[in-house]
């Protein structure tokens, strides 16, 4: 038995006439097209401006399958920024430009605390990105991510700033402050690539994406990058104030909180003291650190945050509880 296909006249079934009798939906207003064109032009202009400074970072290491990452040139004489985790474990580095040139690169400085590394590419008169002011960003602002995700060189994606002032933990356990959260899609290989604003200015370096999520990416802000860049150029590393101790966050007995009129029921217990200078300053194991320069401390992260923001010229004063007594101890600067 032969089966015949049956075709349904949609127009007749709907009670309508021929397609010609149906009104054609109006075109969107011309203003919408102009806005879309303006958006597209902004993206295209940024890509054309920033792409020449983009690098794909690869190389050899002690382990196989290290993958690849991204970077961005920030000076004409070959200095480039990327993520610390991109260069970790690599013994040789190659930086590939958007023109396909494969240039040897060397690590000038590495700072796992901010997941930032400074490279020197062996070339001159290179196009480079311009730093923007990450502090001027606003939630909802357009941002563009560039990099080499999954080995696809010079990939561009766009999104918006979805939150500012986030904190995330670096490889060494320190908190990276003022991190930019954005919705521009990023994938493995985007790490170290630039996040730029609608004028093509570098406002961050992409560093992480939340696993199994969509539209949640993070970037180290340009303000942090400029500080790290300057420290590495001058000293080959980032100098930080330190107490010279190992420590842990602990819960305080309620009676101690009341007795010393503390604002929090947590403090930082000194576990071990390193170095003669710090030992001579008077900090001891089992001291309970409750403030640094009159700023309340309730966790190890608080200590890191305060020390990172403390100017070099300002004396470092630790307030501790020892044997039931509150003491103020001035600690010498250590780098």
N, C-alpha and C positions, 0 to 999 in steps of 0.2 A: 504494500500500500504506500502510495506516494504522499508525503506530507507537504502541504503548501504553507509557506510563511504568510502570516496575516499582518498587514500593516495598519496601524491605527492613525487615522487623520486627527492629529492633535487639535488642529484648529476647529474641525467640525465637532469633535467631542467637547470642546470647551464652549461651543456655541458661537464660535467666531467665524469670520469669513476667511478670505485668503490672507496670507501673510502681508500682502500689500496694504490690507485694510487696517493692520495694527499700527498704532503710533510708534514712531522711533523714539527711544529715550533721548532726552536732550543731552548734548555734550556738556561735560563739566565747564564751569565758567573759565574764561581765559585766564583769570587771576590764579586759578589752581595750577594751570599749566606753567604759568610764570614762576610760581612758588616752587614747583617741582624742578623746573629748569634751574632755578637759583640754587636749590639744594644740590642738584647733580653737579653744577658748575663748581660749587664750593668743594665737593669731594674730589673732583677731577683736578682742580687746582692744587689742592693739598697733596694729592698723590704725585703729581708732576714735580712738586717742590721738594718733597721729602724722600721719594723713592731713591734718588741717587746716593743718599746717605745710608741706605739700608744695607745690612750685612747678614749673610747666612753663615753661622759659626759651626764648624765641624772640626774634627781632628782625631788623633789617636790617643789611646790611654792604656792603663794597665788592664782595664776590663773591656770586653767587646760589647757591641751594641749600646754604646753610650748615647746614640742618637745625635740630633743636631739641635741648634738653637738659633737665636737671632741676636742682632746687635745694631747699634746706630752710631755713626761717626758724629763726634761733637767738636772736632777741630780739623783744620785744613792739614795739619801735620800728622794726622793718622791716629789720634786718640779716639777710642770708641768705648761706649758703655754697653754692658750686657749684665746678665744675672750671674751671681756667684755659682749657682748650681749648674749653669751651662758649662763653665770652665773646670769645675771640680773633677779631679781624676784624670785630666788630660795632660799628656806630656808634650804634645805638639798641637798647635792650633792653626787652622786655615780660615780666613775670612773671605767669603766670596761676595763680590759686588753685584749689583743688578746688571752690570754689563758683562758678567761672566768671568771677570778677572779673579783669580784665586791667589790671594796674598797671604804670606806668612804673618802671623800675629804672635805677640808675647803678652803675658800678664804683667801689668805694671803694679797692680794692687788688687787685693781680694778682701771683701768685707762681708762674711756670711751674716753678720748681724743685721745688715740691710739688704741682703741678697743682691749685692752689687759688686761688679768687677770692672776694672779699667784695663783696657787692652791698648797696645800700640801696634798699629798696622804698618808694615814696612812699605810706605809709599808717601808721596808728597802731593800738595795741591789737590786734596780730595774734597769733594762736596760734603758739607756737613749740616746737621740740623742746628737750629737755634733754640736755646732754652726759653721756655715760657714761665709764667708764674702760676704754679699749682695752687697757691693760696687764693688766687682770684677766680678759681673754678666755682661754678654754681651747679646745684643738682638740676638735672634736665638739660644741661649743656651738651651739644654735639661733640663727640670725640671719635677719633679714627685710629684703629689699631692696624699695625703693619708688621709683617714678619714672614717666616717660612714654616708654617705649620705642616707637620707630617711630610716635610721635604718639598712642599710646593712653594718655591721661592716667590718673593714679592707678592704675597697675598694681602689683600686689603679687606677690612670689615669696618663697619661703623655702628655706633650705638650712642647712648647718652650716659652721662654721669648719673648713677643711680643712688650713690651715697658718698659722703665725704667723712674724713676723720676716723675711718676704720682702723683697727689694730689687728695685726697678724704676727704669728711667731716666726722668727727667722730660723735658719738652720742650727744656730748655736743656742737656741732657746730664748734669746732676747726678743722683746716685742718691737716690731716695726710700726712706728706711729704714723698717723695722718695718711694712711693708705687710701687710694682712690678705688672705689667700687664702680664698675661700669658694665654696660650690657653689650659691648662690641664682642662678637664671638671670637674666642681664642681657643687654641688647641695645643697639644704638645708640639714644640718647635717654635711657637710664638714667644716663648720665654726669652726675655732680653730685648725684644723688639719695642719700637717706640709707640707710645700713645700720644697723639697730637691733637691740638684743638683745630677749630675751623680755619685758623690762619696759618696752620702748619707749624706751630711752635710746640716744642717738646714739653709736655706736661707730666710725663711719667714713663716708666719702663714696665711693661707687662711682666708679671712675675708668677701668677698662679691663677688657677681656675678651680672652682669647687667641683669635685668628682660627681658624676651622674647628675649634673645640673645644667640648666640652660640659662644664659644671660647673666651669669654671676662671675665676673672676672675681676682681678685686682692688679693694681699697678703701684710701684714705688713712686712717690711724688717727686716732681722736678726739684722742689726745694731741698729735699734730702739728697737727691742726686748731685746737685751743685756743691753741696757741702762735702760729700764723699769725694767727688772729683777733685776739689781743691786740696783736700787732705792728702789724697793719693799722689797728686802732682808734686806736692811739697815734701811729703814724708814717706811715700810708698805704702802707707797704711793709714787707717783712721785712728787718731789718738782719742782716747776717752778717759774721763775721770773714773777712778775706781777706788773702792775701799780696800781692795786687796784681800778679800775674804771669799769663802764659800758660805752660802746661807740657805735657809729654807723658811718658808712661810709657816707660822704656827698659830694655834688658837691660844688666847690668853684666858686665865681664870677670871671669872667675873669680879672677884674681890680685888684683883690687881687693877682691873680697868677702873673700878670705883676709886681705889686708893690713889691712883696717879692721875685721875680725871682725864682719862684717854677718850678719844672720839671714836675709837674702833676696838673691837675685841680680837683683832689679829695684829701680829707683829712679825718681824723677821729675826729669826734666831741665827746668830753667828755660829757656824759649824766649825770652821777652821780659818786661821789667820795665816796669810802668806807674806813673806818678805820681812826683813828687819825693820824697814821704815815704818810699816804699818803696826808691827808689834810694839815698837817704841812709842807710837802714838797713843797706845793704851787700849785699843780694841782687843777683846779677848773672846775666846770660845765661850759660848753660852750667854754672851751678852744678848739682850733683846732690843733690837733696833726699832724705835718707834717714830723717829723723825730724822730727816736730813735737811739741814738749813731751815728749820722750823716748818717744813712741809711734812704732813702726816704720811707715815709709811705703814701700809697694811699687807704688802706682798713684795716678793722679789721684783716683780714687774714695776712696782712703784719706784723702787731704788734705781733700776735701770733708766726709767723715764726721767727721774730727777737729775741723775748724773749726766745724762745726755744733753740736758737743757742748761746745765750749770756753766756759766762763763769761766774761762781759765783763771781769770784774776780774782774770782770770788773764793774766799776760804771755804773749806769743806768741813762742816760741823755735824757730827753725828750725835743724836740724843739716844741714850740707851738706858735700860733698866738692868742694874747689876746688884745682886744680893739685896733686892728690895729697895735700892736707892736709884734715883734718877740722876744721870750724869751727862754732861755735854763734853764731847771730846773732839778737838780739832785734828783733822786727819791731813797729813801731807799729801800733796798732789803726786799721783803716779800716772804714768802714761802706759 
